[in-house]
Amino acid sequence: MGRRQTIDPRLRAEVIERWGDSCWLNMPGCTRKGEEDDHIVPFSHGGLDTVTNLRRACKHCNAMRQDRVLSGYGATLHALIGPPRADFTGYLAGRVGRDGIVVSFDSLVRDIYPWPEPPEAARQAAAMAWDGAYRSLARCGQPVDVWLVRTLPVTRRHPNMLGEWQALDYDVHVLDVPPDTTFGQPLTPGEERTARRWYALGISQRLVDARRAQRRERLQRLGLRTPTAAPARAAW
């Protein structure tokens, strides 16, 4: 793939006339200003310079997005989050198809250190492996079904990962486990610290669904979603 070409000013004007000149991404920290031309199907995947494939984005959001796909334009991405000791495996049963890809932080920790109370080095290694898999799959142009499983939707690189997921229309599932249930179990010191961070975030399925409905309405106005279903997969 060669270098990205400058968008024809006449094409840009048509994009602005049809879709507006405010940032379509609305990532955490968005300035709302339409400063750059962003390809819905990323340029690196062969996305074309067309009115249907271009929207305006602010510099901040365009840089933050990089080549991550809008869920359904290539990979379809789901996220499952919840407090420590939540039954992630039970929730996934019957929801993940035979060809589904699951990237689970807890499973990576167990694979790296299959004994109780993994040291911090093992958890750091699992975090790096999870982040690498996520970054690769989030850029995937193939029609695969991906489930991202972890407790906190926060990393050093992505302090508001949940906001990024919602901007890119991931299907977010929250295990709403009451605090008494979580803290009533024998937790390791690390799990207890993580649980306190989890409940401090105040995340619930109800809140996530409300934000998703708002985001979907915006994506519908931008021609990227229909009121009843995700669009047909774009050509890659």
GIWO-V19263 format. One record per backbone hydrogen bond with DSSP energy under -0.5 kcal/mol. NH is the residue of the N-H (numbers start at 1). CO is the residue of the C=O. If there is no record, write none. Layout:
{{NH CO} {NH CO}}
This chain:
{{11 8} {12 8} {13 9} {14 10} {15 11} {16 12} {17 13} {18 14} {19 15} {20 16} {23 32} {24 56} {30 27} {34 21} {35 33} {35 57} {36 57} {38 36} {38 55} {40 53} {42 40} {45 42} {46 43} {47 42} {50 48} {54 50} {55 38} {57 36} {62 58} {63 59} {64 60} {65 61} {66 62} {68 65} {69 138} {70 40} {71 168} {72 75} {73 70} {74 72} {75 140} {76 144} {77 75} {78 146} {79 171} {80 148} {81 173} {82 150} {83 175} {86 83} {88 86} {91 87} {92 88} {93 89} {95 92} {96 92} {97 95} {100 97} {101 145} {103 147} {104 102} {105 103} {105 149} {108 104} {109 105} {110 106} {111 107} {112 108} {113 109} {115 113} {122 119} {123 119} {124 120} {125 121} {126 122} {127 123} {128 124} {129 125} {130 126} {131 127} {132 128} {133 129} {134 130} {135 131} {136 132} {137 133} {138 134} {139 136} {140 137} {144 142} {146 76} {146 144} {147 101} {148 78} {149 103} {149 147} {150 80} {154 152} {155 158} {161 153} {161 158} {162 153} {164 160} {165 161} {166 162} {167 163} {168 164} {169 166} {170 165} {171 77} {172 170} {173 79} {175 81} {176 174} {177 175} {181 178} {182 178} {183 179} {184 180} {185 182} {187 185} {192 188} {193 189} {194 190} {195 191} {196 192} {197 193} {198 194} {199 195} {200 196} {201 197} {201 198} {202 198} {202 199} {203 198} {208 204} {209 205} {210 206} {211 207} {212 208} {213 209} {214 210} {215 211} {216 212} {217 213} {218 214} {219 215} {220 216} {221 217} {222 218} {223 220} {224 219} {225 219} {226 229}}
